[in-house]
């Protein structure tokens, strides 16, 4: 398992590849997080209709382009946070609280 001191924090792990704009006006970005059981540091995505907030239904991806394809081509949800690392959640590009994306 990785040493916590060598892993970047949430802010350092944010990808600027794409963003979603939340109804609050905040821009949300995909970020890497640690999967507790394996210690793997990756982006988290989930297919629609699976109870996506449950870890068991999420898929871990390492590549930003693969995350992009899952979100924009397949309609999957992705874990996002704002630039300060405070607002955090699993969002879909067509979700009710998302007003636009970098691809709109």
MDTraj code that builds the backbone (N, CA, C; nanometers):
import mdtraj as md
import numpy as np

residues = "UNK UNK UNK UNK UNK UNK UNK UNK UNK UNK UNK UNK UNK UNK UNK UNK UNK UNK UNK UNK UNK UNK UNK UNK UNK UNK UNK UNK UNK UNK UNK UNK UNK UNK UNK UNK UNK UNK UNK UNK UNK UNK UNK UNK UNK UNK UNK UNK UNK UNK UNK UNK UNK UNK UNK UNK UNK UNK UNK UNK UNK UNK UNK UNK UNK UNK UNK UNK UNK UNK UNK UNK UNK UNK UNK UNK UNK UNK UNK UNK UNK UNK UNK UNK UNK UNK UNK UNK UNK UNK UNK UNK UNK UNK UNK UNK UNK UNK UNK UNK UNK UNK UNK UNK".split()
xyz = np.array([
    [0.0845, -0.1185, 0.0000],
    [0.0000, 0.0000, 0.0000],
    [0.0883, 0.1237, 0.0000],
    [0.0464, 0.2268, -0.0728],
    [0.1238, 0.3495, -0.0843],
    [0.1326, 0.4225, 0.0478],
    [0.2440, 0.4878, 0.0697],
    [0.2623, 0.5717, 0.1869],
    [0.1813, 0.6988, 0.1667],
    [0.0944, 0.7302, 0.2609],
    [0.0065, 0.8470, 0.2502],
    [0.0852, 0.9753, 0.2277],
    [0.2049, 0.9851, 0.2824],
    [0.2849, 1.1070, 0.2666],
    [0.3358, 1.1240, 0.1235],
    [0.3390, 1.0177, 0.0433],
    [0.3888, 1.0291, -0.0935],
    [0.2765, 1.0497, -0.1945],
    [0.1514, 1.0302, -0.1527],
    [0.0381, 1.0518, -0.2422],
    [0.0025, 1.1993, -0.2436],
    [-0.0346, 1.2520, -0.3597],
    [-0.0800, 1.3914, -0.3616],
    [-0.2142, 1.4044, -0.2921],
    [-0.2442, 1.5219, -0.2445],
    [-0.3751, 1.5477, -0.1868],
    [-0.4783, 1.5655, -0.2970],
    [-0.6033, 1.5827, -0.2585],
    [-0.7113, 1.5974, -0.3558],
    [-0.6830, 1.7112, -0.4531],
    [-0.6381, 1.8262, -0.4039],
    [-0.6158, 1.9405, -0.4919],
    [-0.5073, 1.9129, -0.5952],
    [-0.4052, 1.8389, -0.5566],
    [-0.2973, 1.8059, -0.6496],
    [-0.3381, 1.6973, -0.7488],
    [-0.4458, 1.6280, -0.7197],
    [-0.4881, 1.5183, -0.8071],
    [-0.6021, 1.5570, -0.9002],
    [-0.6437, 1.6838, -0.8977],
    [-0.7517, 1.7305, -0.9853],
    [-0.7042, 1.7307, -1.1303],
    [-0.7891, 1.6813, -1.2182],
    [-0.7633, 1.6853, -1.3625],
    [-0.8386, 1.8040, -1.4209],
    [-0.7752, 1.8776, -1.5073],
    [-0.8408, 1.9912, -1.5743],
    [-0.8877, 1.9511, -1.7152],
    [-0.8920, 1.8207, -1.7433],
    [-0.9317, 1.7713, -1.8763],
    [-1.0733, 1.8155, -1.9125],
    [-1.1653, 1.8138, -1.8147],
    [-1.3007, 1.8623, -1.8368],
    [-1.3583, 1.9076, -1.7046],
    [-1.4710, 1.9773, -1.7097],
    [-1.5382, 2.0251, -1.5888],
    [-1.6881, 2.0220, -1.6084],
    [-1.7588, 2.0226, -1.4964],
    [-1.9043, 2.0377, -1.4918],
    [-1.9310, 2.1641, -1.4118],
    [-2.0305, 2.2408, -1.4522],
    [-2.0703, 2.3555, -1.3726],
    [-2.1944, 2.3184, -1.2923],
    [-2.1815, 2.3291, -1.1613],
    [-2.2900, 2.2973, -1.0686],
    [-2.3857, 2.4159, -1.0634],
    [-2.5115, 2.3920, -1.0279],
    [-2.6104, 2.4995, -1.0182],
    [-2.5698, 2.6084, -0.9192],
    [-2.4801, 2.5772, -0.8281],
    [-2.4302, 2.6759, -0.7319],
    [-2.3319, 2.7737, -0.7956],
    [-2.2888, 2.7427, -0.9197],
    [-2.1900, 2.8257, -0.9877],
    [-2.0490, 2.7706, -0.9789],
    [-2.0266, 2.6707, -0.8951],
    [-1.8939, 2.6103, -0.8821],
    [-1.8622, 2.5221, -1.0024],
    [-1.7377, 2.5273, -1.0457],
    [-1.6905, 2.4322, -1.1461],
    [-1.6346, 2.3121, -1.0718],
    [-1.6705, 2.1951, -1.1203],
    [-1.6295, 2.0694, -1.0582],
    [-1.5411, 1.9924, -1.1547],
    [-1.4352, 1.9312, -1.1007],
    [-1.3338, 1.8633, -1.1817],
    [-1.3162, 1.7188, -1.1334],
    [-1.2832, 1.6282, -1.2254],
    [-1.2531, 1.4918, -1.1818],
    [-1.1225, 1.4907, -1.1012],
    [-1.1136, 1.4014, -1.0076],
    [-0.9913, 1.3910, -0.9281],
    [-0.9665, 1.2457, -0.8901],
    [-0.8423, 1.2171, -0.8615],
    [-0.8046, 1.0829, -0.8169],
    [-0.8262, 1.0736, -0.6663],
    [-0.8685, 0.9561, -0.6234],
    [-0.8806, 0.9299, -0.4803],
    [-0.8300, 0.7892, -0.4536],
    [-0.8090, 0.7592, -0.3275],
    [-0.7567, 0.6276, -0.2914],
    [-0.8711, 0.5309, -0.2640],
    [-0.8570, 0.4101, -0.3141],
    [-0.9499, 0.3018, -0.2839],
    [-0.8925, 0.2326, -0.1610],
    [-0.9642, 0.2387, -0.0506],
    [-0.9100, 0.1964, 0.0788],
    [-0.8624, 0.0519, 0.0830],
    [-0.9365, -0.0386, 0.0205],
    [-0.8996, -0.1805, 0.0291],
    [-0.7689, -0.2126, -0.0421],
    [-0.7478, -0.1522, -0.1582],
    [-0.6292, -0.1845, -0.2369],
    [-0.5193, -0.0795, -0.2262],
    [-0.5548, 0.0426, -0.1864],
    [-0.4579, 0.1518, -0.1837],
    [-0.4364, 0.2129, -0.3213],
    [-0.5144, 0.1688, -0.4187],
    [-0.5004, 0.2200, -0.5550],
    [-0.5487, 0.3641, -0.5629],
    [-0.4732, 0.4470, -0.6333],
    [-0.4987, 0.5888, -0.6496],
    [-0.5524, 0.6092, -0.7905],
    [-0.6840, 0.6403, -0.8066],
    [-0.7438, 0.6442, -0.9394],
    [-0.8680, 0.7328, -0.9424],
    [-0.9158, 0.7591, -1.0648],
    [-1.0433, 0.8268, -1.0847],
    [-1.1535, 0.7238, -1.0634],
    [-1.2698, 0.7687, -1.0137],
    [-1.3829, 0.6787, -0.9902],
    [-1.4977, 0.7148, -1.0832],
    [-1.5457, 0.6149, -1.1564],
    [-1.6610, 0.6324, -1.2450],
    [-1.7602, 0.5202, -1.2175],
    [-1.8855, 0.5421, -1.2577],
    [-1.9890, 0.4407, -1.2343],
    [-2.0928, 0.4462, -1.3455],
    [-2.1387, 0.3289, -1.3905],
    [-2.2424, 0.3265, -1.4941],
    [-2.3754, 0.3747, -1.4396],
    [-2.4607, 0.4272, -1.5271],
    [-2.5917, 0.4744, -1.4815],
    [-2.6784, 0.3604, -1.4300],
    [-2.7643, 0.3936, -1.3328],
    [-2.8619, 0.2972, -1.2833],
    [-2.8079, 0.1864, -1.1969],
    [-2.6921, 0.2087, -1.1323],
    [-2.6319, 0.1008, -1.0531],
    [-2.6219, 0.1307, -0.9050],
    [-2.6809, 0.2380, -0.8569],
    [-2.6567, 0.2764, -0.7176],
    [-2.5127, 0.3223, -0.7069],
    [-2.4779, 0.4156, -0.7957],
    [-2.3393, 0.4533, -0.8214],
    [-2.2601, 0.4993, -0.7004],
    [-2.3249, 0.5525, -0.5970],
    [-2.2483, 0.6013, -0.4826],
    [-2.1898, 0.4893, -0.3981],
    [-2.2289, 0.3675, -0.4245],
    [-2.1704, 0.2539, -0.3530],
    [-2.0385, 0.2182, -0.4192],
    [-1.9333, 0.2064, -0.3397],
    [-1.8004, 0.1768, -0.3912],
    [-1.7996, 0.0516, -0.4772],
    [-1.8782, -0.0476, -0.4406],
    [-1.8793, -0.1728, -0.5156],
    [-1.9250, -0.1528, -0.6602],
    [-2.0034, -0.0488, -0.6877],
    [-2.0544, -0.0229, -0.8227],
    [-1.9664, 0.0726, -0.9028],
    [-1.8572, 0.1185, -0.8436],
    [-1.7687, 0.2116, -0.9118],
    [-1.6511, 0.1378, -0.9753],
    [-1.6026, 0.1952, -1.0848],
    [-1.4864, 0.1419, -1.1551],
    [-1.3726, 0.2406, -1.1378],
    [-1.2532, 0.1904, -1.1136],
    [-1.1357, 0.2753, -1.0985],
    [-1.0623, 0.2838, -1.2316],
    [-1.0322, 0.4058, -1.2743],
    [-0.9611, 0.4281, -1.3997],
    [-0.8386, 0.5146, -1.3738],
    [-0.7291, 0.4843, -1.4430],
    [-0.6052, 0.5596, -1.4259],
    [-0.5878, 0.6709, -1.5289],
    [-0.6441, 0.6525, -1.6465],
    [-0.6202, 0.7420, -1.7589],
    [-0.7304, 0.8472, -1.7732],
    [-0.6930, 0.9746, -1.7805],
    [-0.7893, 1.0844, -1.7944],
    [-0.8735, 1.0713, -1.9212],
    [-0.8132, 1.0282, -2.0305],
    [-0.8877, 1.0141, -2.1558],
    [-0.9913, 0.9025, -2.1460],
    [-0.9588, 0.7975, -2.0749],
    [-1.0548, 0.6896, -2.0539],
    [-1.1720, 0.7385, -1.9682],
    [-1.1433, 0.8192, -1.8673],
    [-1.2491, 0.8789, -1.7848],
    [-1.3393, 0.9646, -1.8738],
    [-1.2784, 1.0480, -1.9565],
    [-1.3530, 1.1349, -2.0477],
    [-1.4471, 1.0525, -2.1360],
    [-1.3962, 0.9446, -2.1953],
    [-1.4789, 0.8594, -2.2819],
    [-1.5953, 0.7968, -2.2057],
    [-1.5709, 0.7495, -2.0849],
    [-1.6781, 0.6894, -2.0049],
    [-1.7872, 0.7922, -1.9726],
    [-1.7457, 0.9133, -1.9404],
    [-1.8412, 1.0169, -1.8996],
    [-1.9192, 1.0723, -2.0189],
    [-1.8496, 1.1061, -2.1272],
    [-1.9168, 1.1738, -2.2376],
    [-1.9679, 1.0800, -2.3471],
    [-1.9117, 0.9627, -2.3625],
    [-1.9601, 0.8691, -2.4647],
    [-2.0564, 0.7656, -2.4080],
    [-2.0309, 0.7214, -2.2866],
    [-2.1123, 0.6154, -2.2270],
    [-2.2148, 0.6667, -2.1260],
    [-2.2037, 0.7946, -2.0860],
    [-2.2997, 0.8524, -1.9917],
    [-2.2782, 0.8123, -1.8469],
    [-2.1559, 0.7703, -1.8118],
    [-2.1256, 0.7300, -1.6750],
    [-2.1127, 0.8518, -1.5841],
    [-2.1258, 0.8294, -1.4553],
    [-2.1026, 0.9324, -1.3540],
    [-1.9548, 0.9303, -1.3164],
    [-1.9086, 1.0421, -1.2621],
    [-1.7685, 1.0538, -1.2217],
    [-1.7618, 1.1316, -1.0905],
    [-1.6662, 1.0968, -1.0063],
    [-1.6469, 1.1695, -0.8811],
    [-1.5734, 1.2985, -0.9125],
    [-1.6332, 1.4125, -0.8653],
    [-1.5811, 1.5465, -0.8931],
    [-1.5687, 1.6268, -0.7646],
    [-1.4834, 1.7287, -0.7688],
    [-1.4757, 1.8262, -0.6583],
    [-1.4459, 1.9626, -0.7174],
    [-1.4675, 2.0666, -0.6376],
    [-1.4372, 2.2011, -0.6857],
    [-1.2877, 2.2296, -0.6693],
    [-1.2434, 2.3446, -0.7175],
    [-1.1007, 2.3790, -0.7183],
    [-1.0416, 2.3919, -0.5785],
    [-1.1279, 2.4104, -0.4774],
    [-1.0804, 2.4183, -0.3387],
    [-1.0850, 2.2814, -0.2714],
    [-1.1394, 2.1826, -0.3402],
    [-1.1488, 2.0484, -0.2837],
    [-1.2595, 2.0315, -0.1824],
    [-1.3541, 2.1258, -0.1767],
    [-1.4596, 2.1212, -0.0749],
    [-1.5860, 2.0528, -0.1253],
    [-1.6472, 2.1034, -0.2301],
    [-1.7674, 2.0393, -0.2848],
    [-1.7220, 1.9107, -0.3529],
    [-1.7812, 1.8000, -0.3137],
    [-1.7357, 1.6686, -0.3602],
    [-1.8566, 1.5783, -0.3804],
    [-1.8581, 1.5044, -0.4900],
    [-1.9677, 1.4109, -0.5112],
    [-1.9545, 1.3370, -0.6426],
    [-2.0481, 1.2481, -0.6659],
    [-2.0545, 1.1701, -0.7887],
    [-2.1605, 1.2344, -0.8771],
    [-2.1210, 1.2782, -0.9961],
    [-2.2100, 1.3531, -1.0848],
    [-2.2112, 1.2932, -1.2248],
    [-2.3251, 1.3116, -1.2911],
    [-2.3437, 1.2715, -1.4294],
    [-2.3602, 1.3978, -1.5119],
    [-2.3121, 1.3979, -1.6351],
    [-2.3196, 1.5187, -1.7189],
    [-2.4631, 1.5678, -1.7401],
    [-2.5593, 1.4773, -1.7277],
    [-2.6997, 1.5146, -1.7447],
    [-2.7739, 1.5241, -1.6120],
    [-2.7002, 1.5266, -1.5022],
    [-2.7605, 1.5320, -1.3697],
    [-2.8386, 1.6605, -1.3458],
    [-2.9369, 1.6530, -1.2568],
    [-3.0263, 1.7675, -1.2331],
    [-2.9540, 1.8906, -1.1789],
    [-2.8423, 1.8758, -1.1083],
    [-2.7730, 1.9915, -1.0517],
    [-2.6620, 2.0458, -1.1415],
    [-2.6426, 1.9835, -1.2585],
    [-2.5394, 2.0279, -1.3521],
    [-2.6036, 2.1150, -1.4596],
    [-2.5559, 2.2395, -1.4711],
    [-2.6159, 2.3325, -1.5670],
    [-2.5429, 2.3322, -1.7016],
    [-2.4156, 2.2964, -1.7023],
    [-2.3405, 2.2826, -1.8272],
    [-2.2084, 2.2120, -1.7988],
    [-2.1433, 2.1711, -1.9062],
    [-2.0121, 2.1077, -1.8935],
    [-1.9154, 2.1792, -1.9878],
    [-1.7897, 2.1463, -1.9771],
    [-1.6897, 2.2042, -2.0678],
    [-1.7187, 2.1630, -2.2123],
    [-1.7992, 2.0601, -2.2306],
    [-1.8303, 2.0094, -2.3648],
    [-1.9656, 2.0586, -2.4167],
    [-2.0378, 2.1412, -2.3392],
    [-2.1693, 2.1904, -2.3830],
    [-2.1554, 2.3004, -2.4852],
])
top = md.Topology()
chain = top.add_chain()
for i, resn in enumerate(residues, 1):
    res = top.add_residue(resn, chain, resSeq=i)
    for name in ("N", "CA", "C"):
        top.add_atom(name, md.element.get_by_symbol(name[0]), res)
traj = md.Trajectory(xyz[None], top)
